[in-house]
Amino acid sequence: MNQNIKRRKEMKKEIGVVGVDSGQIVICDPCYIDSEWEKEDFAERRRYHHAKSKRTLEFGRDFVRYDIPIIPYDKCMNDMLADKDVEKLPDGKPLYEFSYNACCIKTLSDENDGQLNYRMGHPGVGVVSNTGWGDGLYPVIADIAPDGRVRSITIQFMDFEDDEEDGDI
């Protein structure tokens, strides 16, 4: 091989930014957007089982804020959660596996992320994650191999300095 041929070095470069207005991001092959994505609005269902009364309390129906007392309990939902008077029930399953509602249910879960499935039910159509920070413009950094191909991309939602300030590392 000719020693005079310059080899491209491995490098990282910012290839753009991604705008987030819902506090979450979905990663998928764009060819599936027309064929697999279903229009399904977010159907927020925050439900709680009240142990003593055996009732199910639902946000929006039985209470509209977590800091206002709920009649006849004389406690707000925040206090009932702290006192373990109620237990959060799992969110309802979305009608479609690859929809805005499915993304919201996964990112609002305890895991904050999840696999999105094809209509047939098998995984692979995409993944979703919350941003950990909220809305904004986030840089997308590509890791470029010596031959020029993209090895990986990273969406940087926060700096490591943010973790240090919060005492997380």
Secondary structure, DSSP 8 states (H G I E B T S, - for coil): --TTS-----EEEEEEEEEESSSEEEEE-THHHHHH-B--------EEEETTT--EEEBTTTBS-TTS-BTTTTB-HHHHHHTTSEEE------SSSSBHHHHHHHHTSTTSEEEEE-TTS-EEEEEEEE-SS-SEEEEEEEEE-TTS-EEEEEE--S-HHHHHHHT--
